């Protein structure tokens, strides 16, 4: 069953710059799907269009039968999502627990229930109670990423979006976070969509990947099939990523 459907999606900006050019892609319910591509290929714009942050130029995005362009049902559409931002986007003036309560408050109204849900999600991502009353600046980048994930899942979404989830983390911490994301996706049974340029993240997290080049999905399949897929760009991307670890 298709959960997210990009239908010939195009996005242009003033001056005629076309960033997305007929993106056609279906993401299945419960799937962990990754959009791979070099910097500037349109990954972030795709994510912003999906969330309605940027209006699409033509085409459509359909989630569970609801169009992103349906203003009447946009609130219902948007409630299906939660996002783990590249920079975590934690509120500096709030403690870690308060940050997650902010997320929980979107689905629970009772203060006690919100606090209980927030604590549950913080424990679920491996944070100890001693961290709860600290501020983001007082904990490590890896802990901040865990806290941001706890806030994202406290919203109880159907779809989790991950924006370059290991960016800025050292390889060991990045590996730990990848494990955490994989376990979270599996335990919650959500649909996950990740954008990244890191092939190693894709190999670990993805059921399928889609490679974006010059605003178009040029190939979709399993990471293990990239090197033999017959698409020259995908093969070069795979080879360069394998040599360097990532493609900048």
C-alpha positions as a printed Julia matrix, in Angstrom:
248×3 Matrix{Float64}:
  0.0    0.0     0.0
  1.48   3.35   -1.05
  1.72   5.81    1.85
  3.38   8.76    0.07
  3.06   9.42   -3.64
  5.04  12.09   -5.48
  3.22  12.7    -8.77
  5.37  14.43  -11.43
  6.45  16.95   -8.79
  8.08  20.14  -10.07
  9.43  23.08   -8.12
 10.84  26.25   -9.67
 11.96  29.49   -8.09
 12.03  33.07   -9.28
 14.39  33.58  -12.17
 13.44  30.24  -13.73
 15.62  28.02  -11.53
 14.03  24.55  -11.62
 15.1   22.44   -8.64
 12.65  19.54   -8.94
 11.75  18.27  -12.38
  8.96  15.7   -12.52
  9.73  13.63   -9.42
  7.73  10.4    -9.63
  7.99   8.15   -6.58
  5.85   5.95   -4.34
  6.82   5.13   -0.76
  5.11   2.14    0.79
  3.46   2.04    4.21
  5.92   0.84    6.86
  8.89   1.24    4.53
 12.21   2.88    5.43
 12.98   4.81    2.26
 16.03   6.99    1.64
 16.52   9.77   -0.88
 20.19   9.82   -1.88
 21.94  12.54   -3.79
 24.73  15.07   -3.9
 24.45  18.47   -2.23
 22.27  20.75   -4.33
 20.34  17.98   -6.09
 17.01  19.02   -4.55
 16.7   16.73   -1.5
 15.94  19.49    0.99
 13.49  21.2    -1.37
 11.69  17.87   -1.79
 11.32  17.6     1.99
 10.05  21.19    2.27
  7.49  20.56   -0.46
  6.36  17.39    1.32
  5.73  19.38    4.5
  4.04  22.22    2.68
  6.77  24.68    3.67
  7.3   25.48    0.0
  4.46  25.49   -2.52
  4.92  23.14   -5.43
  4.97  24.53   -8.96
  3.18  21.62  -10.61
  2.36  17.99   -9.96
  1.24  16.84   -6.53
  2.13  15.02   -3.32
 -0.49  12.63   -1.97
 -0.34  11.1     1.52
 -3.08   8.58    2.39
 -5.25  10.11   -0.3
 -4.78  13.69    0.91
 -3.05  16.25   -1.3
 -0.53  18.64    0.2
 -2.42  21.3    -1.76
 -5.76  20.57   -0.07
 -6.03  23.57    2.26
 -9.19  22.21    3.87
 -7.46  19.01    5.01
 -3.91  20.35    5.41
 -4.0   20.08    9.22
 -4.98  16.42    8.96
 -2.23  15.92    6.35
  0.47  17.57    8.45
 -0.37  15.67   11.65
  0.85  12.48   10.0
  4.46  13.74   10.09
  7.22  14.37   12.54
 10.76  15.36   11.65
 14.23  14.94   13.11
 16.0   18.05   11.86
 19.62  18.08   10.74
 20.53  20.6    13.44
 18.2   18.98   16.03
 16.29  22.28   16.51
 16.01  21.89   20.28
 14.88  24.98   22.18
 17.94  26.35   24.01
 15.84  27.94   26.75
 14.07  24.68   27.61
 15.42  21.67   29.46
 15.62  18.36   27.64
 12.44  17.17   29.34
 10.63  20.42   28.52
 11.66  20.07   24.87
 10.05  16.64   24.67
  6.98  17.73   26.62
  6.55  20.39   23.92
  6.2   17.55   21.4
  3.98  15.45   23.63
  1.66  18.42   24.16
  0.64  18.18   20.52
 -1.11  14.85   21.16
 -1.88  14.97   24.88
 -3.56  17.76   26.84
 -3.25  16.58   30.44
  0.03  17.87   31.97
  0.7   14.65   33.86
  0.14  12.55   30.73
  2.44  14.82   28.7
  5.23  14.5    31.25
  4.76  10.74   31.48
  4.85  10.38   27.67
  7.93  12.61   27.41
  9.82  10.62   30.04
  8.82   7.37   28.32
 10.21   8.58   24.97
 13.44   9.87   26.55
 14.03   6.49   28.17
 13.19   4.82   24.85
 16.04   6.65   23.09
 18.52   5.7    25.82
 18.74   8.91   27.85
 19.04   8.67   31.63
 16.97  10.7    34.07
 20.01  12.76   35.11
 19.88  14.39   31.66
 16.23  15.44   31.81
 16.78  18.74   33.66
 19.85  19.78   31.67
 19.77  22.25   28.78
 20.81  21.34   25.2
 24.11  23.23   25.51
 25.02  21.09   28.53
 24.92  17.73   26.72
 26.84  16.16   23.82
 25.81  16.22   20.17
 24.85  12.58   20.32
 22.63  13.17   23.35
 21.05  16.17   21.62
 20.23  13.94   18.65
 18.61  11.41   20.99
 16.58  14.15   22.67
 15.44  15.5    19.31
 14.36  11.99   18.3
 12.44  11.61   21.57
 10.59  14.85   20.82
  9.84  13.67   17.26
  8.34  10.36   18.35
  6.43  11.96   21.25
  4.13  13.4    18.57
  3.14   9.78   17.8
  3.44  10.24   14.02
  2.64   7.86   11.21
  5.61   9.11    9.18
  9.06   9.99   10.5
 11.29  12.26    8.42
 15.05  12.32    8.96
 17.12  15.18    7.53
 20.82  14.17    7.28
 20.52  12.35   10.65
 24.26  11.75   11.2
 25.5   15.15   10.0
 28.07  16.64   12.38
 28.53  13.44   14.37
 31.73  11.44   14.61
 31.65   7.98   12.97
 31.14   6.07   16.23
 28.32   8.32   17.45
 26.82   8.32   13.96
 26.76   4.52   14.01
 25.04   4.52   17.39
 22.41   6.97   16.13
 21.82   4.86   13.01
 21.18   1.82   15.21
 18.79   3.86   17.31
 16.89   5.11   14.26
 16.6    1.61   12.82
 15.29   0.2    16.1
 12.87   3.12   16.48
 11.42   2.66   12.99
 10.97  -1.07   13.62
  9.49  -0.77   17.1
  7.0    1.96   16.15
  6.09   0.44   12.78
  6.15   3.85   11.13
  6.91   4.84    7.55
 10.31   6.56    7.44
 11.76   8.88    4.83
 15.38   9.97    5.15
 17.32  12.4     3.0
 21.09  12.04    3.02
 24.21  12.03    0.87
 25.77   9.32    3.05
 25.7    5.9     1.39
 26.64   4.16    4.65
 23.5    5.53    6.31
 21.44   4.31    3.35
 22.99   0.85    3.42
 22.15   0.5     7.1
 18.67   2.05    7.24
 17.0    1.63    3.88
 14.57  -0.94    2.6
 14.85   0.95   -0.7
 16.7    4.03   -1.92
 15.89   6.56   -4.59
 18.73   8.47   -6.22
 18.0   12.1    -7.05
 20.0   13.84   -9.78
 19.26  17.23  -11.31
 15.85  17.29   -9.69
 14.68  13.9   -10.95
 14.59  10.41   -9.44
 16.89   8.5   -11.77
 16.74   5.13  -10.03
 14.96   3.32   -7.18
 15.96  -0.01   -5.68
 18.08  -1.69   -3.02
 21.51  -0.35   -2.12
 23.12  -3.71   -2.91
 21.92  -3.37   -6.51
 23.28   0.14   -7.11
 26.63  -0.92   -8.56
 25.03  -3.19  -11.15
 21.86  -1.21  -11.93
 23.01  -0.04  -15.37
 22.52   3.67  -14.6
 25.83   5.47  -15.1
 25.19   8.24  -12.57
 24.04   5.81   -9.86
 27.1    3.6   -10.42
 29.46   6.6   -10.2
 27.68   7.85   -7.08
 28.02   4.42   -5.47
 31.7    4.11   -6.37
 32.57   7.62   -5.15
 30.62   7.08   -1.92
 32.33   3.75   -1.3
 35.76   5.35   -1.69
 35.15   8.43    0.46
 32.49   7.21    2.86
 30.26  10.12    1.84
 29.67  12.36   -1.14
 29.86  16.06   -0.3
